[in-house]
């Protein structure tokens, strides 16, 4: 099974045990540019899981190009710390690599003590919100020497390979791009001149590491930024990199400032593998593919179909470091999924917080959150098979407790199916696949269509009860809102309710916006139909595109705050707002709804009161905990813990992490 994926590969003088690489990802586990135990524990876990290459980084070659938030390899004093991590990775059978980093104009001034970042030209960066100072010839040579020196230190620090980052809109990419490089000297202007800086950096690093040491470059397959490089140009860039001395080319998507989604659910699985294939046709060295390669089946297909020679599994290995081991053992259903939500990783980084994972409670806490075998097995009853109840049940069973999971509905998952209904959210259903497999593996007894009552608890006589009752939608204190014929967003997402041509949604948080998009998409061309009509030239292109975004309903969202989607993550909110605009959803913000009915909404905008008639009115105004069981339990004399939305309505990470931590407390007297 997965024979190509688990076959060895030669990268110059190095043989790697399989085709799986963990790439460089910012983690923010320190703010002093130094490695610490949290980093070491994290990378050790990734290596233990079976990846062939584990890349430590990004690692700054100097302070001005990386700042406080990135590890530094810019002095000899850092070498002993990196020896710790390379020894730890190698001890687990993986090959330790590092990525050398310089952000150029993308460096945020706040991270470099208020200094101005540097770049090829003084072109404003929408990513760092700053205009860099143009690098002088001396600056250019200083930075190239910094790359060279950092590469030499990487060899001394025990790394098997060095990668240079020339993607995502960072410094080398800025020199390559006509959008950001306006120089008139030897480092700007023509394509050959714009190539000069990055190829000289590669040549300098090759000199530093010697002729036999593996050297890689991570490059953008397409910048996906107007006026910048596209995949028509990147094969020539790749050939120049190969000629300059790289032995491996790691191909990813576009820049951070791109308005084309690079990582989230909107990007189809393996969506940017075609960029790797384009580069692979142009070079003779091995090529890696990146971005949204989630399953072993997808990885094997990309390798066997010639898209690439290796696959990068970044956030996938945050979600489950043991993805490689489980795939090799044929335990694919037991792989904890990465659903590309960006909430625990990208959103946290953008908020200045350390990387975690909503679905893996141990990510970033490898040394603290350890599931140990119990010395005193208990009979554990779990009431509710939503995310919190599922995680508590599986974790308690892994510890050795006897677990019986009860669910009032006819299937597991709770609100997972609800959350997976809007467009591009179907990845969330992978959690149901995962938990179903884990319940079976750890022999958790499951009883469906069975509400837990005090009588059932007396009958079962458990030693501990986890109460995961979940939540229910609320109705706001607005005149008319209590009419039970007014739908809630849950009603719409759970069932295909008939809706009128004009639809109003009260509430512009994440749930309201996802409900709006779900409705707006109804009646648009499916991808299959679009492909069919385009293939046969059946409809003019402009009408075909219109059919993608024109559905059967006109949707309006009313939000009291001045900004809709305030509870959404920074890395995904802009995508939602773009989609709503694309599908013609109207947003009315700063609107205080004063009364409503099934067919009318009245609201104030701070100046006047307005009203409008609609065919259907939907409420998306929050939820509240269900407490029927938890309020009855204190009188039973049975230890219990309330978890998930039954404790406080929250997001997936609160449910899964809370269920996990509650289970660990069973052996702490809980």
N, C-alpha and C positions, 0 to 999 in steps of 0.2 A: 504494500500500500504506500502510495506517494514515493515511489522509487526514485524519481528525479530529485524531488525536494530533499531527500535524505542521502543523496549521493555526494561524495566529496568534490571539491572544486579547487583548482590551482589558481592562485592569484600571484603571479610572478613567482617568487621563490617560496611562497607559503601555500600549504595545503590546509583548507578549511573543511571541517568534518561534514558540513551540510550547506544548503543554499539559503539559510535563514540568517538575516542580520538584524540586530537591534540598532537603529540609527541614533544619531545625536539628537537629543531633545532637551530643551531647557527644563529644569526641575525646581529651581529656587529653594534648594534645601540649605542654603547659606546666603548671607549678605556680606561676607568678608572675602569673597573670591577664593575661599579655601575649601578643600575636601574635608568632610567630616564623617563621622560614623554613619550618619543617615544615608549619605551617598554610597558608602561602601556596602552597607547592608542591602540597599536597593540594587546595585549592580551585581552583587553576589547572587541575589535571588533570580535576576534575569538570566545570569549564566547557568545557575542550577537548573533552570527550566529547559535547557537544551539548545539554545540558539548557537549557531556556529560562530558568529561575530557579535561582540558586545562593544558598542562605541560609547566611550565616555566623552561627554561634551554637551554643548559647545565649550571650548577652552579658549579664552582670550589670549591673543599674542601680545597685547599691550592693554593698558588701562583705558586709553581714549577710545578704543574701538570696541570695548566690551562693558566697562564700568563695573559697578558693585554687584550686579545680579548674575554675573557669569564667572565660572571658575577661571583661574588664571594659571598659565604655564609660562609666565614672562620673567621668572627669576629661577636661578638654580635651587633656591631654598624650597621650591615647591616639589622638587623631584621625589623626595622621600614619601610624601603623601601619596603621590601617584603610583609609586611602587607598591604601596599597600593595596590599592585597588586593582592593579594589573596582576599582582600575585593572587588575589582573591578570585578574580575572573578566571585566570588560567587554572587554578586549583579545581574549578568546576568543569574543566574540559572545554572551555570556550576560548576564542582568540580575542584578546583585548586590543581595541583600536581607539584612537582619539580623533576628534575633529578640531582643526585650528580655525579660529573665528575672528572676524573683524566686521563690525556692523556698518562702518562708514557713516553715511548720513542717517542711517536708521538708529544710531545711538541716541537715546533720550538724554538731554542735557542734565536732568535731575540725577541720573545715574553716574555722571562724571563730574560731580561737584559743581554743576552749573556752567561748565565750559561748553563752548560750541563744538559740535561734532565736526568731523572732517569728511570730505568727499571729493570726487573728481572735479566737481564744479559747484558753484554756489546756487544750487537748485533746491527750492523748498521741498521738504519731505512731508507728505501728508501722514506718514506713519509716526515719525518722531515729533511732528509739529514744530520743526525747526529748520532753519536754513544753514547748511554746513559751510564752513570756510573751505575755499578751494585749496586742495593740496598743492604745495610747492614741489619742485623737483626734489628738494631735500626731504620733504615729507614722504614722497613716494619711495625713495631709497630707504628711509628709516623704517617704514612699514614693511617693505620687502625683507629687510634684515630681521625685523621682529618675527616674521613668518619663518625665516630660515633658522633663527636661534630656537624658536619654539619647537620646530621639527627635530632639531638635534636633541633637545631636552626630552622629547617624546621617546626617542630611542633609548636614552639613558633611563627613562622611567619604566621601561619594560614593555612598551606597547609593541604589538606585532605589525601594526600598520598605522598610517597617518592619512586622514582625509582633510582636504581643504574645502571650505564652504564657498561655493560660487553660485548660490541660489537664493531664493526667497527675498531678493531685493537688497542683499547685503553688499559690502564694498566691491568685491570683484565683479558682481553683476552690475553695479552702478557704473563701473568703468566700461563694461561691455555695451551698455544701453545708450542709444542716441538720445533718449529722453533725459537722462541724468548726466551724461558726459558731453559738455559743450566746449571742451578744451580745443585749443588751436595748435598745441605743440605735438610732440611725437606720441603722446598718450591719448589723443582725441582726434575726431574728424572721421577718417576712413575706418572701415571695418578692421583692417590690419592694425591700425594704430590703437583702436579701442581694445583689441585683443592683447596688446603689448603688456599691460600691467598684469593681468591674470596669468599669462603664460610665463612671464618673468618670475612671478611668485612661485609657480609650479617648478620652474627650473631651479630656483634658489632652494626650495625644499628638497628637490631631488639631490642637489649637491650636498645638502646637510645630512641626509639619511643614508647616502651611498647608493650604489647601483643595484644592489640586490634586495633592498628593503621595499616592501609594497607601499605604493602611494596611490591615493584615490582622490577624486574630486566629486563633490556633490553639485550638480548643475540643474538649472531650470530647463525643463523640456520646452516650455513656452512661458514667457513672462506673464501672459494674460493681462497686460497693461497697455493701454493705447500708446502708440509711438515708440514702443519698445520691441524687443526681439521676439519673434514667433518661432514655431517649429519648422518654418522654412529655412531659418538661419541656424538653428541649434546644431544640426549635424556638422556644419562647418566648424562651429565652435568646439564640438567634441573632437573632431579630427585634430584641431590645433592643440587641444589638451593632451591627446595621446602622443602627438609629436613632441610635446614639451616634457613628457616623462611619466604620465600617470599609467597605472596598471589596472585600474578599475574605475568605471564611471557610474555614479549613483544619480539616477534621473528622478527628479521630483516635479511638482507642478510649478505654480507661479509665485509671484511676490506676495508679501503680506498685505499690500495695499490693493491687490486685485479685487475687482468686483465680481469675479467668477469664483464661486465657493471652492475651496481647496481641500477641506477636510470633513465637513459635516455630512449628515445623512442625505442632504440634497445631492451630493456627489455619488453617482452609482458605484457599486463595488468595482474595484479594479479600473476605475474610470480614466486614470491617467497612464495606464500601462501602454497605451499606444505611443506615448511620448518616448518611453524607453525603447520600444520597438523601432521607432524612427532613428534614434541614436545608434542602436545596435547594428542597423544596416550600414552605418557609416564608419564603424570602427572595428578593430580586431581584438580589443581587450574586452574582458567580461563587463556586462552592464547589469545594474540593479534596477528594479522597478519599485515604485513607492506609491503611497496614498491609497487607503481603503482596500487593502488586500486582507480580507478578514478570515477566510476559511482555508483549510488545507487543500480543499478541492480547487479553489480559485488559484492558489499558489502553484499547485501542480500543473494546472492547465496553462498558466502563463509561461512556465518553464518548458513544458512539452510542446507548446505551440510556437515557441521561438520569440516570445516578446522580450525575454530577459534571460540572464544566467543566474541571478539571485533575486531574492525578494526582501524588502525592508518591512519589518513588522514593528512599528513604533507603539502607537497607543494600544494596538492589539496585545502587545506583551505587557503593557501596564495593566490592562484588564485581566490578563492571565499569563504570567511568566512561563507557565508550564504548557502553553499552547504547543510548542515543539514536541515535548515528551508525550503529551496526550495524543497528538496526531500520529506519532510514530507507533504508539501502542494501539491505535485504532479506536481510541476513546474520544472521537470527535464531538459527540453530543455532550461530553462533560467539559468542553472548553467554555470557560466563563466568557461571555461575549463582550466585545467592544461594539457599542451601538452608535458610535460617532456622534454622541450628544455634545461633546466638548465641555461639559459642565465641570468635571473634576480636573481636567487637564488644561485646555486652552483658556477657558474662562478664568480659572484660578491664576494662571500665569499673568494674564492681562490685568488682573486685580492685585498683582503683587503678592500672591499667596503661593505656597508650595503645591506642587502637583500631587493630586490624589486620583481616585477613580470612583465614580458613583456606584459602580457595580462590584468593585473589588475593595473591601474594607481594609485589606492589608497593604495596599499600594502606598508606599511612603512610610509605612509603620511596620516594616518587616521584623524588627527586633522586639517591638512592644506587643504586637497583636499576634500571638502564637496560639494555635489550636493544639492543646496538649491532651493526651489521654487522661480521662478522669480516673481517680482512685475510688470514687464513691458514686457509681452509676445511679441515676434517678429515673423515675418514671415521669416523663415530661409530656404534657398535653399542650398543643398549640391550637388556639381558636382563631382561625382565619388564614387563608392561603394566599394573601397578597404578598408583595415583596418582603415586608418585614417578617411575616409569619414563615415564609419559605426559607429565608436566610437563617432565622432562629432555629427552625427545625433541622435544617441541614447541618448547621454548625454544632448544635447539641448532639446530633447523631454521630458526627465526626469525632466528637470527644468521647463517645462511648455510652451516652445516655440512651434510654429506651424511649423513643419518641413516637407519638401518635398525633397526626395532623388532621384537624377537622375543618371542613369548609361548608358554609351554608349553600353555596352555589354548586353548579354541576361540573365545574372545572377549576383548576388552579389559576392563579395569576392576579386575582383582584382587579385593580384598576389598570393593570398593564394593557389589557386589550382595549380599554377605553383610550389610554394615552397613545396607543399605536394606530388609531383610526385616521387621524389627519394625514394629509399628503406627506410623504417622505419620512413618516414616523414608524413604518412597519418594522424597522430594525428592532424595536423594543420587544417584539414578539420572541426574539431570540432568548430573552430571559426565561420565558415559559419553557422553551426547549431545554435550556440548561438546568433549570430547577427540576423539571420532570426526570431528567437523567440522574441528577444527584440524589433525589429522593429514592430512586430505585437502587442506586449504587450503595447507599448507606442504610437501606432497608427500613426506611421510615414508613410506618403504617399510615395510609391516607384514607379518610372516609369523606366522601363528597355528599352533597345534598343533605347535610346534617348540621343544623345550627347548634352551637354549644349553649347549653342552659345550665343553671345551677343544679338541676336534677341530674343531668348527664355527668357533671363534674363529681357529684356525690357517688354516682354509679362507677365511674372510672377510678376514683381514689388516686389521683396523681400526686406526686411529690411537689410538682411545680407546674403552674399554668402560665403560658405566654398568651396574652390577650391582644389580638391584632384585628380589632373589629372594623378598622377602616374609617372612612368618612362618608358624608352625604352632602349634596349641594344645599346651599342656603338660599333663602329668598330675602331680598333687602327690605327694609322698612319704608317702602315706597308705596303710596296709595295705588292699589290695583295689582301689586306684585304677588299677592297671595292667591290670585285666581289660579286654580290647579290646572287650567287648560292652557296657561302660558308655559311653554316648554323651557326646560333647563338645557344647558349645553350637554350635560350628561345624557339627557333623553335623545338628543340629536346624534351624539357620537356612538351611543350604544345600539341604536336602531335606525333603520332607514325610514325615518318619518317623512310623510309627504309635506312639502314646504311650498309656500306661495312664491310668486315671482319676485316680490320685494320682501327682504328679510332684514329685521333689525336685531342687533345683539347688544345687550346692555352689559358692559364690562369689557374693557380693553386690555386685560392682563393676558398672560400667555395662553390660558385656556380659551378666553374669548377670541383671541386672534387665530388660534389654531382651529377653532370651530368655524370662524369666518372663512378661512382658507379652504377648509373641508367642504363647505357649502358652495363657495365660488367655483371650485373645480368641477362640480357636478355638471355634466353635459358638455364638457370640453373634449377635444379629440384625445383619445388614448395614444400612448407612444406607438403601439402596434398599428393603429389606424393611420397615424401621421406617417409612419414609415411606409406603409402600403401605398398611400396616396402620393407620397413624394417619389417613391420608386417608379410608379407608373405615370408620373407627370399628369395626374388626374385633376389637380387643382392648382391654379396659379400660386406661386410661393407666398405672396402677400396675404392671400386668403387662407392659405394653409396655416401660416403663423397666427393669424387672427383666430382661427379655430382652436388653437392650442390654449388660448387665454379667454375665450368668450363662452361662458357657461349659461345655465338656465335660470340663474337667480342674480338679482341685484342686491348686494349685501352692504349694509351700513353698520358700523360699530360706534357705540357711544361710550366714551370714557371720561370720567370725572377729572382725572389728572391732566396736566397740560401735555403729557407725552404718553402714548400707548406703549404697551410692552415693557413697562418699567421693571417687571420682575423677570425679564429674560436676560440671558448671558450676553456679554459684550461681543462675543465671537459669532453669535447666531442671530441676535436681534436684527441686525442690518439685513440679513438674508430674508427674514420674515417680512420686514417692511418692504423690501424690493418685490417679493412675491405678491403681497397684498396689492401693491400698485400695479403690478403686471396683470393681475386678474380683475382689476377694476374695483376693488373693495374701497369703500368710502369710509374715512375715519373722521369722526366728530369728537375732538378732544376739548377739554375744559368744559364739558357738558354735564351739568347736574340734572339728572332725570328727576322730575318732580311728581309725575304720575304716569301711569301707563295702563293699557288694556291689551287685549289680544290683537288689536289692530291699530293701535295708536301709541305714540310716545310724545310726551311733553317734556321739555327740558329748558334750562336756563344756561346762558353762556356768559353770565356775569353782567350782561347789559339788558337783555330782553328775554322774554319767555317765548319759546317757539314750540310748534307741534308739527307732526308729520304722520301720515297714515302708512301702514305697512300691512302686508298680507300675513306675515308671521313675526311674532316677537319672541326672542329667546333670552333667557337670563344666564349670564356667566359671571356671577357675583360672589364667588368663593364657596368654601365648604366648611363643614364643622365635624368634629369628632363624633363618632357613634360610641356611646358609653353605656349601653343597656346592660352588658355583661359585667363590665368593670365596676359599675356602681353597685352590683349585687354581690360581688366576690368578697368584700371585707368580712361579711358575716359567715362565710363558709369555713374559715380557719385554714385555708389552703394558701401557701405562698404563691404570689402571682406577680407578673410584671406586665405592664401595659406598654406596647411598642407600636411603632408606625404611626399612621394617621389617627389611630385611636388615642394616641397620646397628644399629638399636635399635628394638624394637616401640614404636610411639607412635600419636598421633592423626593425623587427616588433615592438619593444618597442618604437622606435622613432615615428612610425606611430600612434600607439594606444595612447601612452601618449600625443603625440602632438595634436591629435584630441580631446582628453578629455580636455586638458588644454585650447585649443582654444575655446571650447564650454563654459567653465567656464567664459571666458573673455567677453562673450556676455552681462553679467550683470555688467561688469566693464568698460562699455563705448566702448567695441570692436565691 
